[in-house]
Amino acid sequence: MAEAVTGAPAAPARPAPSAAVVAATTAVRPRLFTPSPAPLSRVALHLGCRLLAECQNTRRRQDTGTGRVGDSVRAVGSILRRLTRRHGTLAELLTGRGNGIGLIRLVLALAVVTSHARPLGFGASDLGHHLFNRQTNVGTMAVYGFFVLSGLLITRSARRTGLGRYLWHRGLRIFPALWVCLLVTALLVAPLVALRENGTVAGFFDEPWEPGGPLAYAQANWWTGVRQYGIEGLLAETTPWGRRTGDSIFNGALWSLKYEMLCYLAVFVLAATAVLRQARRFVLALAVALYLAIAANWWSTGRWTGPAKTVSGSVELPLLGNVGYHWLLYLGFLFALGASFDLYRERVPVNDLLGLGSAALLAGSLLVGGFAVLGLPAFAYLLIWMSVRMPRRLHAVGRRNDYSYGIYIYGFVGQQVMASLGWSRWGFVPFVLLSVAVAGAAAVLSWKLVEQPALRLKDWTPSPVVRLSRRWARPRPPAGVAPRPAVAVPAVVPAPAVASVGGSPGSAGSGAGRAGEPGPPVDAPTGRFGVPR
């Protein structure tokens, strides 16, 4: 059969071994003729060849080093692809309350307290002053961060609410907690300090409204402008900061609130003039102009490192007191930059590489120089990037209980009192921990007893305003057109017996609902506060 298929003669058959040979061979090597399945043999041979080849390749890579370099290059490429991937825009990611702004605000408030621990407890410079080449310090950077976030959030609030409601919300957020803090300081803290320093409170309330008195302190600072820092000369000789400045100072942290109030009023004007909705380029141009002014001021110093030149000059404003041009320039730029982030939110990319690059640029400018022109914009973007890229489990911090404002306004007072008691003698770290604990406890009480109840009134509207808004919402006839006389309509209109093809018999002459005619004389359905739906 083989010859017929292949066309070649078949190989001669090999003679079978004799029984004796087979027995002898089996006795010597019993496994020589043990049957084994052919597929397993081929698999074993294949695996052996693969193992041998891999060993040779591994030895070659160890000799040349190309394998390790290739693996490193691939790992770096994977990381770069992950970093350069765009996660979306600010409009897509910063929606609702699912963000980390609450945690960032809390960290910034604690940074202010920590930075103030050195000058208030030990009479030294603020934390980070020398490390950052005297360009700034940790407390000032925290204030910068507050203004960036305020510009973002306040502009969003002004876009979504009416002008009256915007002012009402801002007043509820700032004034109740501030007023209670001033009264607690003037009527509770200051008398206790006077009792400790003078041994008595006799004469403390003899002239409370005179300059330097406790009630004069509350009145002078009632509208966020700090025009009186001390009360009856207290804390001037018993605290390191008082001995350094020679003044009585109870709450120096309130200095930034007047600049915050000015920014609120500026946003109100922009919203009233429809700039926020129709001319957002003006806000961006304002931010650019302020940045160029900062760059020119930094360039005038003639050096790369060191502090920027202080902008001289100030203006006296009603209720707010003295407003310095220097802080108005820097804080106004950061607020305008935050507002620009919100107005151009659909064009602001959220990119991890940009976020890490901003962090590196900020660190380099703080340690080397150029913080005013490089570090400030980088710090602003870094805060925005962190607010949307931090883990989601951290978004809950500060969502229901926002203690940052209370920590900010009570931290300075508590540190001054503790310094007068000599609690800084235990060292910097214990003094910081005590300061945070006292400020945190005061902030919790302020939130539970003052701020949160005040914010529950955000949707409240006085009755006269409701009646006035309803009156304005009533439709009025155009000028020169007499009002349509009222037509008596029966309470129940009987249905027609026969309907025509074009409609009911009474529909042709009713005139109700025709286009071009004024609406009914009664009020239209209204939503909340009498606004027509």
Phi, psi and omega per residue, in radians:
M1 nan -0.697 3.116
A2 -1.103 -0.625 3.137
E3 -1.204 -0.623 -3.130
A4 -1.239 -0.552 -3.082
V5 -1.441 -0.854 -3.031
T6 -1.581 -0.378 -3.095
G7 1.423 0.195 -3.127
A8 -2.130 2.605 -3.141
P9 -1.137 2.487 -3.141
A10 -1.242 2.545 3.128
A11 -1.235 2.496 -3.134
P12 -1.123 2.485 -3.120
A13 -1.211 2.388 3.135
R14 -1.403 2.354 -3.119
P15 -1.161 2.453 -3.140
A16 -1.244 2.494 3.131
P17 -1.206 2.683 -3.128
S18 -1.289 2.895 -3.127
A19 -1.149 -0.566 -3.139
A20 -1.198 -0.718 3.140
V21 -1.139 -0.723 3.134
V22 -1.109 -0.725 -3.128
A23 -1.150 -0.728 -3.124
A24 -1.157 -0.732 -3.125
T25 -1.166 -0.690 3.129
T26 -1.154 -0.601 3.124
A27 -1.176 -0.676 -3.130
V28 -1.324 -0.890 -3.116
R29 -2.222 1.570 -3.015
P30 -1.173 -0.328 -3.083
R31 -1.700 0.095 -3.069
L32 -1.135 -0.715 -3.095
F33 -1.897 0.362 3.080
T34 -1.235 2.182 -3.103
P35 -1.227 2.449 3.080
S36 -2.393 2.466 -3.097
P37 -1.150 2.378 -3.108
A38 -1.120 -0.721 -3.130
P39 -1.047 -0.681 3.119
L40 -1.132 -0.597 3.116
S41 -1.150 -0.730 -3.135
R42 -1.174 -0.692 3.113
V43 -1.107 -0.772 3.120
A44 -1.092 -0.713 3.115
L45 -1.125 -0.699 3.137
H46 -1.137 -0.776 3.132
L47 -1.131 -0.650 3.101
G48 -1.110 -0.743 3.111
C49 -1.118 -0.699 3.123
R50 -1.116 -0.733 3.132
L51 -1.113 -0.720 3.120
L52 -1.126 -0.739 3.137
A53 -1.145 -0.689 3.130
E54 -1.156 -0.674 3.080
C55 -1.086 -0.726 3.121
Q56 -1.138 -0.735 3.127
N57 -1.136 -0.699 3.119
T58 -1.105 -0.740 3.110
R59 -1.130 -0.651 3.126
R60 -1.181 -0.701 3.117
R61 -1.162 -0.652 3.087
Q62 -1.142 -0.574 -3.138
D63 -1.283 -0.745 -3.043
T64 -1.639 -0.463 -3.117
G65 1.416 0.037 -3.093
T66 -1.217 -0.533 -3.125
G67 -1.143 -0.797 3.136
R68 -1.128 -0.710 3.119
V69 -1.112 -0.726 3.125
G70 -1.105 -0.740 3.100
D71 -1.101 -0.692 3.135
S72 -1.157 -0.722 3.132
V73 -1.106 -0.743 3.127
R74 -1.141 -0.668 3.119
A75 -1.149 -0.748 3.112
V76 -1.122 -0.714 3.107
G77 -1.083 -0.698 3.103
S78 -1.115 -0.712 3.129
I79 -1.152 -0.731 3.139
L80 -1.136 -0.698 3.099
R81 -1.106 -0.645 3.133
R82 -1.221 -0.633 -3.121
L83 -1.309 -0.676 -3.096
T84 -1.392 -0.110 3.131
R85 -1.198 2.287 -3.119
R86 -1.480 2.180 -3.096
H87 -1.519 -0.161 -3.104
G88 2.330 -2.977 3.113
T89 -1.826 2.988 3.132
L90 -1.128 -0.571 3.109
A91 -1.153 -0.540 -3.111
E92 -1.444 -0.564 -3.002
L93 -1.759 -0.513 -3.116
L94 -1.733 1.314 -3.121
T95 -2.141 2.497 3.118
G96 1.093 -2.478 -3.124
R97 -1.959 0.235 3.100
G98 -1.471 1.251 -3.139
N99 -2.647 3.058 -3.103
G100 -1.795 0.361 -3.106
I101 -1.133 -0.621 3.114
G102 -1.053 -0.764 3.113
L103 -1.171 -0.700 -3.137
I104 -1.116 -0.742 3.112
R105 -1.092 -0.685 3.111
L106 -1.126 -0.742 3.122
V107 -1.131 -0.696 3.130
L108 -1.128 -0.713 3.110
A109 -1.120 -0.737 3.095
L110 -1.154 -0.563 3.092
A111 -1.139 -0.643 3.094
V112 -1.106 -0.795 3.139
V113 -1.109 -0.745 3.138
T114 -1.122 -0.713 3.141
S115 -1.170 -0.643 -3.139
H116 -1.272 -0.237 -3.106
A117 -1.113 -0.595 -3.126
R118 -1.220 -0.929 -3.134
P119 -1.220 -0.654 -3.077
L120 -1.356 -0.586 -3.115
G121 -1.598 -0.450 -3.011
F122 -2.333 -0.024 3.132
G123 1.257 0.278 -3.130
A124 -1.658 -3.110 3.106
S125 -1.324 2.870 -3.117
D126 -1.121 2.756 -3.098
L127 -1.082 2.247 3.113
G128 1.538 0.014 -3.077
H129 -1.088 -0.854 -3.135
H130 -1.395 -0.580 3.124
L131 -1.101 -0.618 -3.130
F132 -1.636 0.439 3.067
N133 1.010 0.621 3.096
R134 1.051 0.319 3.100
Q135 -1.388 -0.624 -3.122
T136 -2.883 -2.975 3.069
N137 -2.570 3.093 -3.050
V138 -1.139 -0.723 -3.130
G139 -1.138 -0.760 3.119
T140 -1.147 -0.672 3.082
M141 -1.107 -0.638 3.089
A142 -1.113 -0.689 3.079
V143 -1.124 -0.706 3.050
Y144 -0.985 -0.770 3.139
G145 -1.115 -0.678 3.092
F146 -1.036 -0.702 -3.099
F147 -1.264 -0.593 3.062
V148 -1.090 -0.858 -3.127
L149 -1.175 -0.623 3.099
S150 -1.139 -0.722 3.094
G151 -1.032 -0.688 3.121
L152 -1.183 -0.864 -3.021
L153 -1.332 -0.691 -3.097
I154 -1.199 -0.672 3.088
T155 -1.126 -0.697 3.080
R156 -1.090 -0.721 3.113
S157 -1.109 -0.709 -3.139
A158 -1.180 -0.542 3.114
R159 -1.251 -0.525 -2.994
R160 -1.693 -0.247 -3.083
T161 -2.147 2.912 3.053
G162 -1.318 3.004 -3.066
L163 -1.160 -0.812 3.126
G164 -1.111 -0.736 3.124
R165 -1.158 -0.605 3.103
Y166 -1.086 -0.845 3.126
L167 -1.113 -0.656 3.129
W168 -1.105 -0.767 3.136
H169 -1.131 -0.753 -3.127
R170 -1.140 -0.709 3.116
G171 -1.119 -0.701 3.114
L172 -1.132 -0.560 -3.090
R173 -1.374 -0.530 -3.013
I174 -1.741 -0.880 -2.870
F175 -1.326 -0.803 -3.066
P176 -0.997 -0.833 -3.140
A177 -1.148 -0.661 3.117
L178 -1.135 -0.787 -3.119
W179 -1.092 -0.747 3.116
V180 -1.136 -0.696 3.111
C181 -1.078 -0.739 3.126
L182 -1.135 -0.739 -3.134
L183 -1.192 -0.696 3.103
V184 -1.117 -0.709 3.133
T185 -1.145 -0.767 -3.048
A186 -1.344 -0.647 -2.990
L187 -1.803 -0.207 -3.128
L188 -2.145 -0.941 -3.069
V189 -1.234 -0.842 -3.088
A190 -1.087 -0.754 3.074
P191 -1.073 -0.632 3.100
L192 -1.175 -0.678 3.077
V193 -1.135 -0.721 3.110
A194 -1.104 -0.676 3.109
L195 -1.105 -0.673 -3.139
R196 -1.287 -0.715 -3.070
E197 -1.380 -0.660 -3.062
N198 -1.825 -0.211 -3.113
G199 1.410 -0.033 -3.136
T200 -2.805 2.776 3.050
V201 -1.888 0.231 3.124
A202 -1.118 2.275 3.135
G203 1.470 -0.061 -3.090
F204 -1.189 -0.640 -3.114
F205 -1.837 0.358 -3.141
D206 -1.172 -0.758 3.138
E207 -2.279 1.236 -3.030
P208 -1.220 -0.433 -3.102
W209 -1.605 -0.092 3.096
E210 -1.285 2.678 3.117
P211 -0.936 2.236 -3.073
G212 1.694 -0.206 -3.141
G213 -1.371 2.921 -3.076
P214 -1.166 -0.783 3.140
L215 -1.281 -0.511 3.036
A216 -1.148 -0.577 3.068
Y217 -1.087 -0.800 3.132
A218 -1.164 -0.705 -3.117
Q219 -1.177 -0.707 -3.093
A220 -1.176 -0.498 -3.080
N221 -1.889 0.273 -2.980
W222 -1.155 -0.570 -3.043
W223 -1.916 0.690 3.045
T224 1.324 -0.284 3.090
G225 -1.466 2.087 -3.103
V226 -1.461 1.848 3.127
R227 -1.983 -0.030 3.040
Q228 -2.606 2.049 -3.091
Y229 -1.618 -0.521 -3.021
G230 -1.970 2.974 3.117
I231 -2.370 1.991 3.046
E232 0.949 0.508 3.093
G233 1.240 0.230 -3.107
L234 -1.277 2.701 3.103
L235 1.180 0.095 -3.136
A236 -1.355 -0.516 -3.090
E237 -1.967 -0.169 -3.037
T238 -1.867 0.027 -3.132
T239 -2.210 2.592 3.085
P240 -1.032 -0.673 -3.131
W241 -1.233 -0.641 3.090
G242 -1.137 -0.722 3.107
R243 -1.192 -0.509 3.137
R244 -1.308 -0.697 -3.102
T245 -1.666 -0.396 -3.097
G246 1.331 0.260 -3.092
D247 -2.166 2.808 3.023
S248 -1.582 2.018 -3.085
I249 -2.314 2.145 3.109
F250 -1.747 -0.714 -3.059
N251 -2.543 1.481 3.127
G252 -1.363 -0.190 -3.119
A253 -1.282 -0.210 -3.105
L254 -1.357 -0.015 -3.049
W255 -1.093 -0.510 -3.045
S256 -1.456 -0.207 -3.054
L257 -1.180 -0.570 3.138
K258 -1.194 -0.582 3.066
Y259 -1.224 -0.623 3.052
E260 -1.102 -0.727 3.127
M261 -1.140 -0.686 3.094
L262 -1.088 -0.690 3.090
C263 -1.146 -0.676 3.075
Y264 -1.049 -0.780 3.139
L265 -1.156 -0.629 3.096
A266 -1.121 -0.720 3.088
V267 -1.129 -0.641 3.085
F268 -1.056 -0.771 3.123
V269 -1.122 -0.730 3.133
L270 -1.136 -0.639 3.103
A271 -1.252 -0.672 -3.137
A272 -1.177 -0.537 3.121
T273 -1.613 0.165 3.087
A274 1.121 0.360 3.113
V275 -1.220 -0.678 -3.100
L276 -1.111 -0.521 -3.081
R277 -1.689 -0.549 -2.986
Q278 -2.088 -0.259 -3.092
A279 -2.470 0.998 -3.085
R280 -1.168 -0.302 3.110
R281 -1.098 -0.468 3.127
F282 -1.083 -0.717 -3.140
V283 -1.145 -0.753 3.106
L284 -1.119 -0.717 3.104
A285 -1.123 -0.639 3.087
L286 -1.118 -0.750 3.110
A287 -1.094 -0.723 3.122
V288 -1.130 -0.732 -3.141
A289 -1.112 -0.742 3.101
L290 -1.144 -0.649 3.101
Y291 -1.134 -0.718 3.115
L292 -1.118 -0.632 3.076
A293 -1.123 -0.712 3.091
I294 -1.131 -0.740 3.122
A295 -1.104 -0.715 3.110
A296 -1.140 -0.679 3.098
N297 -1.141 -0.695 3.103
W298 -1.187 -0.678 -3.115
W299 -1.168 -0.515 -3.106
S300 -1.213 -0.282 3.108
T301 -1.254 -0.463 3.108
G302 1.338 0.274 3.120
R303 -2.509 2.689 -3.101
W304 -1.432 -0.717 -3.119
T305 -1.752 3.040 3.120
G306 1.573 3.000 -3.087
P307 -1.233 2.657 3.050
A308 -1.293 2.778 -3.137
K309 -1.214 2.295 -3.130
T310 -1.267 2.258 3.103
V311 -1.308 2.090 -3.076
S312 -1.444 2.777 3.073
G313 1.820 2.699 3.114
S314 -2.765 2.989 3.127
V315 -2.397 2.485 3.126
E316 -1.677 2.079 -3.096
L317 -1.966 2.567 3.102
P318 -1.075 2.423 3.091
L319 1.218 -0.446 -3.084
L320 -1.743 -0.363 3.127
G321 1.436 -2.607 -3.057
N322 -1.391 2.181 3.135
V323 -2.034 2.023 -3.107
G324 -1.417 2.456 3.135
Y325 -1.161 -0.534 -3.105
H326 -1.095 -0.941 -3.129
W327 -1.239 -0.529 3.078
L328 -1.113 -0.620 3.122
L329 -1.229 -0.888 -3.049
Y330 -1.243 -0.847 -3.119
L331 -1.229 -0.597 3.075
G332 -1.129 -0.662 3.090
F333 -1.106 -0.792 -3.117
L334 -1.161 -0.661 3.097
F335 -1.150 -0.769 3.119
A336 -1.138 -0.596 3.095
L337 -1.169 -0.745 3.060
G338 -1.093 -0.683 3.083
A339 -1.121 -0.656 3.106
S340 -1.154 -0.626 3.054
F341 -1.023 -0.692 -3.139
D342 -1.288 -0.742 -3.088
L343 -1.198 -0.542 3.118
Y344 -1.926 0.628 -3.048
R345 -1.088 -0.505 -3.141
E346 -1.334 -0.149 3.132
R347 -1.966 -0.045 -3.137
V348 -1.560 1.930 -3.116
P349 -1.353 2.569 3.037
V350 -1.877 1.806 -3.018
N351 -2.301 2.305 -3.122
D352 -1.149 -0.612 3.136
L353 -1.156 -0.694 3.072
L354 -1.146 -0.675 3.122
G355 -1.124 -0.826 3.116
L356 -1.191 -0.617 3.065
G357 -1.125 -0.657 3.079
S358 -1.127 -0.697 3.105
A359 -1.113 -0.734 3.122
A360 -1.157 -0.716 3.126
L361 -1.154 -0.670 3.095
L362 -1.116 -0.811 3.137
A363 -1.101 -0.727 3.125
G364 -1.127 -0.706 -3.137
S365 -1.213 -0.555 3.104
L366 -1.243 -0.682 -3.060
L367 -1.524 -0.518 -3.066
V368 -1.823 -0.843 -3.125
G369 2.571 2.953 3.131
G370 1.445 0.471 -3.081
F371 -1.128 -0.645 -3.056
A372 -1.127 -0.611 -3.063
V373 -1.757 -0.430 -3.119
L374 -1.927 -0.737 -3.043
G375 -1.274 -0.634 -3.104
L376 -1.109 -0.898 3.082
P377 -1.088 -0.656 3.118
A378 -1.122 -0.703 3.121
F379 -1.118 -0.687 3.132
A380 -1.098 -0.836 3.137
Y381 -1.174 -0.607 3.134
L382 -1.067 -0.720 3.116
L383 -1.120 -0.755 3.134
I384 -1.130 -0.736 -3.140
W385 -1.130 -0.750 3.134
M386 -1.129 -0.600 -3.090
S387 -1.141 -0.451 -3.119
V388 -1.887 -0.246 -3.068
R389 -1.868 -0.117 3.105
M390 -1.238 2.765 -3.118
P391 -0.958 2.509 -3.069
R392 -1.114 -0.482 -3.123
R393 -1.156 -0.321 3.113
L394 -1.542 -0.133 -3.118
H395 -1.188 -0.366 -3.106
A396 -1.305 -0.282 -3.125
V397 -1.205 2.164 3.123
G398 1.398 0.059 -3.119
R399 -1.298 -0.741 3.139
R400 -1.778 -0.575 -3.113
N401 -2.190 1.881 -3.104
D402 -1.788 1.770 -3.103
Y403 -1.668 0.029 -3.010
S404 -1.139 -0.746 -3.120
Y405 -1.145 -0.740 3.120
G406 -1.120 -0.705 3.096
I407 -1.083 -0.673 -3.089
Y408 -1.181 -0.776 -3.019
I409 -1.498 -0.308 3.138
Y410 -1.806 -0.254 -3.069
G411 -1.095 -0.780 -3.089
F412 -1.118 -0.762 -3.130
V413 -1.067 -0.815 -3.141
G414 -1.099 -0.681 -3.141
Q415 -1.183 -0.643 3.102
Q416 -1.143 -0.732 3.127
V417 -1.137 -0.778 3.131
M418 -1.132 -0.636 3.093
A419 -1.148 -0.642 3.103
S420 -1.187 -0.466 3.079
L421 -1.440 -0.106 3.116
G422 1.441 0.351 -3.102
W423 -1.302 -0.169 3.103
S424 -1.376 -0.073 -3.105
R425 -1.210 -0.260 -3.139
W426 -1.458 -0.129 3.097
G427 2.068 2.999 -3.036
F428 -1.212 -0.854 -3.077
V429 -1.100 -0.848 3.083
P430 -1.048 -0.634 3.126
F431 -1.169 -0.649 3.086
V432 -1.129 -0.786 -3.137
L433 -1.094 -0.722 3.086
L434 -1.134 -0.686 3.139
S435 -1.119 -0.763 3.133
V436 -1.133 -0.710 -3.133
A437 -1.127 -0.782 -3.124
V438 -1.177 -0.790 3.132
A439 -1.127 -0.674 3.116
G440 -1.137 -0.730 3.119
A441 -1.122 -0.748 3.103
A442 -1.134 -0.631 3.135
A443 -1.178 -0.666 3.103
V444 -1.107 -0.785 3.108
L445 -1.116 -0.719 3.129
S446 -1.101 -0.703 -3.130
W447 -1.211 -0.802 -3.068
K448 -1.234 -0.650 -3.011
L449 -1.717 -0.392 -3.026
V450 -2.177 -1.047 -2.970
E451 -1.192 -0.871 -3.112
Q452 -1.119 -0.778 3.039
P453 -1.064 -0.619 3.123
A454 -1.179 -0.686 -3.127
L455 -1.224 -0.308 3.055
R456 -1.191 -0.259 3.126
L457 -1.602 0.236 -3.102
K458 -1.068 -0.612 -3.099
D459 -1.696 0.141 3.139
W460 -1.405 2.476 3.111
T461 -2.340 2.291 3.105
P462 -1.047 2.582 -3.108
S463 -1.028 -0.729 3.102
P464 -1.040 -0.651 3.121
V465 -1.175 -0.648 3.113
V466 -1.116 -0.795 3.138
R467 -1.137 -0.679 3.136
L468 -1.163 -0.713 3.131
S469 -1.163 -0.615 3.090
R470 -1.186 -0.636 3.118
R471 -1.161 -0.707 3.108
W472 -1.209 -0.453 -3.102
A473 -1.375 -0.222 3.133
R474 -1.185 2.364 3.128
P475 -1.220 2.414 3.138
R476 -2.058 2.526 3.130
P477 -1.226 2.656 3.107
P478 -1.054 2.799 3.134
A479 -1.115 2.375 3.130
G480 1.516 -0.051 3.137
V481 -1.929 2.146 3.138
A482 -1.224 2.514 3.119
P483 -1.129 2.501 -3.121
R484 -1.221 2.293 3.131
P485 -1.151 2.578 3.137
A486 -1.247 2.448 -3.128
V487 -1.952 2.253 3.120
A488 -1.236 2.244 -3.121
V489 -2.094 2.255 3.113
P490 -1.084 2.669 -3.107
A491 -1.122 -0.658 -3.129
V492 -2.216 2.131 3.129
V493 -1.721 2.084 -3.137
P494 -1.205 2.527 3.130
A495 -1.255 2.496 3.128
P496 -1.160 2.616 -3.130
A497 -1.273 -0.692 -3.091
V498 -2.275 2.319 3.125
A499 -1.780 2.374 3.086
S500 -1.442 3.063 -3.114
V501 -1.188 -0.651 -3.096
G502 -1.398 -0.095 3.135
G503 2.382 -2.918 -3.103
S504 -1.294 2.737 -3.114
P505 -1.078 -0.570 -3.105
G506 -1.496 -0.121 -3.061
S507 -1.301 -0.477 -3.070
A508 -1.219 -0.618 -3.087
G509 -1.847 0.080 -3.110
S510 -1.258 -0.734 3.138
G511 1.311 0.032 -3.125
A512 -1.372 2.276 3.061
G513 1.434 0.191 3.100
R514 -1.311 2.633 3.123
A515 -1.257 2.471 3.089
G516 1.603 -0.193 3.125
E517 -1.682 2.619 3.103
P518 -1.142 2.742 -3.106
G519 -1.289 -3.075 -3.117
P520 -1.184 2.672 -3.095
P521 -1.235 -0.250 3.140
V522 -1.431 2.910 -3.135
D523 -1.148 2.439 3.034
A524 -1.294 2.782 3.082
P525 -1.017 2.338 -3.088
T526 -2.088 2.742 3.052
G527 -1.618 -2.641 -3.123
R528 -1.176 2.433 3.114
F529 1.123 0.416 3.022
G530 1.383 0.196 3.137
V531 -1.417 2.241 -3.112
P532 -1.078 2.456 3.108
R533 -1.361 nan nan
